[in-house]
Amino acid sequence: MKTYSVIGVMSGTSLDGIDLLHCSFQKREKFSFEIHSASTYAYSSIWVEKLKHAHTWPLEQIKALDEDYTLLLADFINRFINENNLSDIDFIASHGHTILHQPERGFTYQIGNLPKLAGLTKHKVICDFRVQDVDLGGQGAPLVPVGDRLLFGEYEACVNLGGFANISFEKDKQRIAYDICPVNKILNTFAQRLGKEFDESGSIARASVPNPELRCELEKLQYYLKPPPKSLGIEWLEAEFLPLLNLTELSSEEIISTCTQHFAHQIANAISGHQKVLFTGGGVFNRYLMEMISAESESELILPEAEVINYKEALIFGLLGVLKERGEVNVLASVTGASQDHSSGQVFLP
């Protein structure tokens, strides 16, 4: 039995910052994990603006950003290693940051996955987990469900509330997973127009009145009718979701309230039929959202320890690295729609 000492690294669409987690994994009959330390390093306002708009840039400019972001990522990883006095690390497993995600065109691009990251951190790096899946005809997302199966299999379903909400569960001995709807990517955007970073505890939504006409239009979006595998990205938000919000003359408060109710309804629909559901991600701290999901659902909504709530994706990318290191499947075709299960990721040595 081998214990793997891993740093998991994740940056999501909410642009909260870079999540870093030091954990160890063991494999007996099944995988177990222990979290030793975890931190989030916030992006500067300049980096937030770059990452927010980079998907509209020419490819050459994105490649230049990739170089700069790899340096930033290495700085944060080295800082995390130094602050926690980490010396015995087997490897770093990093997601990078998604700039372009267009699986229907056979394309996805996560910056921060350049070979130089290994040299800059002086550690083996396992990264760039999505590209191979897209090459095999898959969505390249979501990738977390294999970790849901291996680490959190006691729950009937797992939901993460980040920039987007996603779910995974077992059906007919296969793992099924998909993005449900946007969450923080929209709520944070409109809260920031009101001078707040986010809608803390859902207080803005709770104090305002939702608009039934907008709610009705949002419920009609074709994405919700598509069967999985399916995934969402910024491109879909800008093409399908945001135009419905921008066509209204509603206040930011009304939009936040309407969208919060809409998201709660979509999430409640997704967990229907599952009794014990694990909820993680920053969205679980939106009490109003969680209350509405609970009110619309008969499921038991279970919150784990704070470090799992906040760092589950970094934890699972650490596990994806372990599976790649062992030559075992870390991406499930039943989830992404790829032509086969596979062991994905690039391995770079310092």
N, C-alpha and C positions, 0 to 999 in steps of 0.2 A: 504494500500500500504506500503510495507516494502522496506527500502533502505538497501542494503548489502554493507558493507565496506570490501574489499577483497584485499589480496596481491596475484597476479598471478606470478608464477615462471616458467621459461622456459629455457631449454638448448637444443640447436639444433645441428645438425650434422656438422655445419660449425666450431664448437669449438671456436667461438668468445668469449664465456663466458656465465655467467648466467644472464639472463634478469629478473629483478624484477620490478613490477609495482603495485602501490597502486591506486585502482580505486573504484568507487561506481556504483552500478547497481540499477535501479528502474524498476518496471513493472507496466505500466498502460495498455493501449491496446497492447503495445509492449514494449520490453526492450529498455532502454536507458542507457548510461554510461557516466561517467565523469572520466578522468584521472587526478590524483592529483600529482603524482610524479613517476619517472621511472629512473632506473639506470641499467647499465650493468657492472658486475664485471668480469674482465678478468681472465682466468685461467693462472696459472703459467706455464712455459714451461714444468715442470715435469708433471703437470696434463694433459696438452695437449698430451704428449707422452703416458701417461697411457690410456686416453680415446680413442686415435687413434688406439691403438693396443689391447685393452682389449677383443675385440670380438674373438681374437685368443687364449685367455687364457683358462685353465681348469675352469670348473664351480666353484670349491671351491675357486679358486683365484679371480674369479669375485665376489663371495659372500663376500670375505674379502674386496675387493675394494668398494663394496656397503656400508659396514660399514664405511669406511673412507670417502666416498663421502657424506654420510648422515651428517657426522660431518662438512665437508666443506660447504655443503648446509646450514646447520643450522647457521654456522658462518656468511655467507653472508646475510642470511635473518635477523639475529639479527642486523647486521651492518646496513642494510637498514632501519630497524625499528628505530634504534637509530639515524641515520643521519637525518631521516625525522620526528622525534618526534611523531611516530605513537602510539596511545594508544587505539583507539576505532576500533579494527579489529575483524570482525566476524569470519574469518577463513583465512587460507592460502591454495590456490589451486596450487598444484605443479605437473608439468609433470615429473620431474626427467630427467635423461639422458639415451637415448637408447643405450644399448650395443649390444644386440642381437635382431634381428627382422626377424623371420622365420615363418611367418603365415602359409605357406604351410605345415609346420611340427607342427602346432598348438602351436607355442612358440614365446613369445616376452618378453624381460626383460629390464625394465627401473630401473637403480640404483637410490638411493636417496629416495625411497618410503617406508622406514622402519618406524614402529610405533614410534620409539624413536625420530623421527623428531618433533613430537608434544611436547614431554617433553623438548627437547632441545630449542625449540622456545617459549614454554609456551603458545601456541595457538592451537586451533583445526586445523587439517590438513586434507584436502581432496585431494587424490592423486591416483596414479596408475590407470589411466583411460583406459589403452589399454588391459590389460590382460583379462578382462571379455569378451570383444568383440571377441578376438581370441578363447576363450573357446566356444563362440556361433557360431564358424565357420567363423568369419569375418577376415578381414585383420588387424584389430587393428589400422587402419590408412586409410585415414587421419581423424582426429577428429575435426579439425577446421571448417569444413563446416557447422555444426549446428550454430556456431557463425556467419558465413557469412550470413546465412539465417535470423537470429534473429536480428543482429546488422547492417548489410550492405545490406539489401534486396533491396535497391534502385538501386543497380548495377546489370547488367545482368550476370556478372561473376566476380569472385574474384580470383586473381592469387597472390601467394606468391613466391618470388624468394629468397630462402635460400640455404642451402646445396643442396637441390633438389627444383625444381619448381613444384608447385601443383596448381590445379584449382578446383573451385566448381561453380555450376550453377544449375538453376532449369530447369527441363525437364519433361513435363507431370505431373506437381504437385509433383515431387519428386526431392530431392537434389541429384545431381550426382557430384562425385568428384574423383580425382585420382592424383597420381604423374605423371608429364609430362616427366621429364628428370632430370639428374643432372644439377647443375649450379655451385655454389660456392665450393662445395666439390671437384670438379675437377679443376676449375680455380685457387682457392687458393693454391692447392697442387703444381701446376706447377709454379705459381708466386713465391712461397716460394723457389723453386729450383733456382730462379733467385735473391734470397736475398730480396724479397719483401713480405709483409704479404698478399697482394692481388693485383689484377690488377686494380689499382685506375682509375676510370672513363673509364676503358677499353682501356687505352692508349697502353698497350702492344699488345693487339689484333689489334687495329687500325693501329699500325705501322708495323705489320708483314703481311705475305702473307699466306692465308689458303691453305691447301693441298687438292686438289679435290679428290684424291684417298682415303685418310683417311676419308674425309667427306662422301664419298659414302659408305664406310664400316660401319660407324656409323649409317647412315640412315637405314641400313638393319637390325639393331638389332630387334629381335623378340618381345621384350617388347612393342615396339611402335605399333605393330599390334594387341596386345591383347585388348579386350574390358574391360572397368572398370566393377567391382571394381578391382583395382590393385595398388600396392605400391612398392616403391623402398627402398633399404637399402644398407649398406656398403657391405654386402655379394654379392649382385648383381653387384655392382661396381667392386669388385675384381674378380668375376667369368666371367663377360661379357664385361664390358666397358674398364677397365684398360688394359687388355691384348691386345686390339686393338691399344692402344696408345704405349704400351711398345714394340710392334713388329716393330714399325717404327724406323727409324733413324733420325726423325725430331727433331729440336731444341724445347726447351720449348716454345719459342716465337711462332713457327709455330703451335704447339699443342694448345696453348691458342687461337690463332686466328681461327684455324679450329673448335675447340670446341665451341667457342663463336658463330660462324655462325651457327653451327649445333643446338645449344640450341635455338637460336633466331628462327630458322625455325620450330623446334618442338613446341615452345610456340606460334608462330604465327598460326600454324595449329590448336592448341588447342583452341584458342580464336576466330577462324573463325565463323562468324554468330552471334557473340555477339557485340552489338554496344558500350555499356558503360562498360568498364572493369576496376575494381579497382586493382591497383598493389601495393604490399607492400613487405617488406623484404629487406635485405641489397643489393640484386642484382639490385634494382632500381637505385642505385647510380652509376652503371656501364653504363655510358651514351652511349657508343658504342653499348652495348647489347640492350638497350632500343631503340636506333635509328634504329637498324636492325629489331627489332620486329615491330616497327611502319611502317617501309618501306615495310614489307612483309604482313601487315595486314590492313584491312579497319576499324578496331575497334578504338574507342577513348580510349587511355590509360590514366587513371586518377590516380593521386598521391594524397593521403590525407595528413593531417598534419603530421609533422615529427614523433611525438610520436606514431601515428598509424602505420606509415611505419616501424618503428624500433621495436615496441612492440606489434604488433597485436596478435601474438601467445600467449604471456603472458596474454594479455587482454582476449582472448577467453578461455584460460584455467581457468581464473578467473570466466568466465561465466559458464563453465562446472561445476565448483564447486557450483555455485549458483543453477543450475538446479538439481544437485545431492541433495543439501540441501532441495530443494522444492519437491523432489521425482518425477521430470519430466524428460522426455527423453533428454539425452545429447549425444547419439550416434545413428546415423541413419543407419539402415540396407541397405537403398538404396545406401549409400556411401561405407560402409565397406564390404557388402556382408554377414553380420551376419544373423542368422535365424530370428531375430526380432529387432525392435527398443528397446533400453533399457536405463536405468539410471545407468551409470558406475562409478566406483571409490571406493576407500577405505576411510573410515572416522576414524581418530585417534584422541583421546582426550588427552590433556596433563596430 
